[in-house]
Amino acid sequence: MRYQTALYPEDANIKVYRINKQSPYAEIFFDEIIIIMSIKILDGKSLASASEESISKQVANLNNDGIFPTLATILVGQDPASETYVKMKRNTCARVGMKSIAVEMPDTTTTEELLSKINELNNDTNVHGILLQHPVPSQIDERLCFDALDINKDVDGVTCLGFGNMSMGLPAFGSCTPQGIIRLLDHYEINISGLNAVVVGRSPILGKPMAMMLLNKHATVTICHSRTQNIEDIIKRADILVGAVGIPKFIKHEWIKENAVVIDAGYHPEKCGDIDLDNIESIASAYTPVPGGVGPMTINTLILQTLEAAIKTKS
Ligand code: NAP
């Protein structure tokens, strides 16, 4: 715990409480010291909502200049979860006054047909961002299709080139979920330089880019995956922990280090994430709630990056 015990008498009875305030403070009552620790709830829902207001204004300004930010969404097949995600993304576009174009392709689509559609959208100057909804049916070479996206329209941050540029600290649209997490950390002024960061999961859209983004912010990063040994011991050393495993409550609250910053990227139908957040307020210094933490930031980042792509076409 980060308080100066030297300030307090040695025989004092110290009680620690945690509250949802932005700064820690202590109160002294005769021989008893009550230390009230702050805990930050990283409220992605509020931040995304505030960001939408700002995006709406910028979209209106661009419209006045004759630019109409437009996101093309490509959905291949009828996976119900993917249909829902695409609908949510298009609804968000509508809320901020942004245009969206829905491209729906049958589940028999070939790699060549999808590449042809991507090429068409790449060449359409009215389209500023392209989202290819993951996963595509198994007969399609998804990686080839992702990498066919024009880097300037890769607002979902899925191309190898975008990942490479981001990793090297060059301008690039970040993969939306980890980029949304970084925006949350920045908003709440959480300085992670020098801290031990542990990312559980190494997927191309989440774990890997998350690790590179944390590294770029000078954290010391460990990536865990399904073959990691002694995962509990590694997690116990995390000053900042990111759960991106895809298994409900996989990370137990007993494994979380005191005062850690806890980021739960998971979301499951049982309305829980990849981390067991029971009693988290008595352990962590900051955490993302589920729902309302990481989830809203993902779509918001997609929309924000589409706006940025449109702004770039001005110059
Ligand atoms: P994914 O592609 O399935 O990757 C899961 C990762 O977890 C893999 O790297 C896997 O390791 C690792 N893993 C699986 N079992 C493990 C175990 N027993 N111990 C340690 N690591 C293990 O999933 P994803 O797409 O990255 O998504 C991860 C989570 O984030 C899911 O809960 C998903 O719902 C959520 N998500 C949320 C958003 C959002 O907008 N909030 C967006 C995307 C994803 P291997 O590589 O060794 O297989």
Residues whose N, C-alpha, C, O or C-beta is under 5 A from the ligand:
A	BS01	NAP	T177 V200 G201 R202 S203 L206 G207 C224 H225 S226 R227 A244 V245 G246 I247 A265 G266 Y267 V294 G295 T298
